[in-house]
């Protein structure tokens, strides 16, 4: 899976039809998944057979990406 956290914190996932914003399945109203949610984790290396993948923990699951670009600016 290929994904991106854009500079605004939106999680985007590459689909066959193009890149899509990830929608939150946990809320009754339609909202986009992003780093403003307290349950949105920070990307970290996946520990497994292929350690080049990236794990991202979300509210109800973890997503494992082959490529995950984080475009957010780091706060120093």
N, C-alpha and C positions, 0 to 999 in steps of 0.2 A: 504494500500500500504506500502511496506517495501522498504527503500532506505538507501543509504550510500553516504557520501561525503568522498572520500578516502583522504589519506595523501597528495596527489598531487592536490586536489581541484576538481577532476572529480566527477560529479553526476552520481551515479549508481542506477539503479532500479531493484528490484527483479521481474523476470518474471517466468512463469511456466517452461521455458527451462533453467533458470539460471539467474544470475545477468548480466545486460547489461548496458553499458555506455549510458547515455541519449544523443541523438543527438539534435543539435539546429535546429529547424524548420524555424528560421527567416533568415538564411543566404543562399545564393545561392550555396555556396560550402559546402561540408560536414565537419562539425566541431562538437566537443563534448562540451556539456554544462558543465560549471564549474565556479569556483569563480573568474577567471580572467576577466569575463564579468562584466561591470559596472552595469548591470541590474540583477545580481545574488544577491538575498537578503540573509540575515542571518536567520537561522531557529529560530522560536519563537513558543511558545505554541499556539495552535489553540483555539480560544474562541468560544465555542459552547456547545452542549449537552454533548460531550465527551471531556473534557479538557486534556486528556492524549495524544491527537494527536498533531502532529507538523506541522506547516505551513511553506512553503518555497516559497517565491515570486520569480518568474522568469520574463523574459522580457515580455511575452505575457499572462501569467497565474499564478496562484498559485497552488501548489501541496500540498495536505494534506496527511501526512504519519501517519500510525499507529505506525511505528517505523522508526526513522531516526538517524543513527549513524554518528557523525561528527568526523572523524579521523584526522582532521587538527590540527596542534600544535598551541596553543595560543601564541601570541606574547605579551610579557610583557613589 
